[in-house]
């Protein structure tokens, strides 16, 4: 059963399913972004997952 957040759900990445951790954030060009550099009004690709599942979703901050 996939626990990935749907891309239509723009609730920030704070609501991760239990056991999931944030893996990495990239901008839409694929460049890595640290969480402290995330700015408002920009769309990022957040990837998160657990030992058996990896998910990525575009979220506009």
C-alpha positions as CSV (number, residue, x, y, z in Angstrom):
1,X,0.0,0.0,0.0
2,X,1.5,3.3,-1.1
3,X,1.6,6.0,1.5
4,X,2.9,8.7,-0.9
5,X,1.3,12.1,-0.7
6,X,-0.5,12.9,-4.0
7,X,0.8,15.9,-5.9
8,X,-2.6,17.5,-5.7
9,X,-2.2,17.7,-2.0
10,X,-0.2,20.9,-1.5
11,X,0.0,20.6,2.3
12,X,3.6,21.1,3.0
13,X,5.9,18.2,3.7
14,X,5.2,18.4,7.4
15,X,2.5,15.8,7.2
16,X,4.7,12.8,6.4
17,X,3.2,9.3,7.1
18,X,4.6,7.6,10.2
19,X,8.0,6.0,9.6
20,X,8.7,8.2,6.6
21,X,11.6,10.7,6.6
22,X,12.6,13.5,4.2
23,X,15.3,12.3,1.9
24,X,16.2,15.3,-0.2
25,X,14.8,18.4,-1.8
26,X,15.6,19.6,-5.3
27,X,14.6,22.6,-7.3
28,X,12.8,22.0,-10.6
29,X,16.2,21.9,-12.4
30,X,17.3,19.0,-10.3
31,X,19.7,20.9,-8.1
32,X,19.9,19.9,-4.4
33,X,18.4,22.4,-2.0
34,X,18.9,22.3,1.8
35,X,15.8,22.7,3.9
36,X,17.1,25.9,5.3
37,X,17.3,27.4,1.8
38,X,13.7,26.7,0.9
39,X,12.0,30.0,0.1
40,X,8.3,30.9,-0.2
41,X,6.5,31.0,-3.5
42,X,8.8,28.5,-5.2
43,X,8.0,25.0,-6.3
44,X,10.4,22.2,-5.1
45,X,10.5,18.5,-5.6
46,X,10.5,16.9,-2.1
47,X,11.6,13.2,-1.9
48,X,10.8,11.2,1.2
49,X,10.4,7.6,2.0
50,X,11.2,4.6,4.3
51,X,13.2,1.4,4.0
52,X,10.9,0.0,1.3
53,X,9.3,3.0,-0.4
54,X,10.5,6.2,-2.0
55,X,8.2,9.1,-2.9
56,X,8.7,12.4,-4.6
57,X,6.1,15.2,-4.9
58,X,6.2,18.8,-6.2
59,X,5.2,21.2,-3.6
60,X,4.9,25.0,-3.9
61,X,5.9,26.7,-0.7
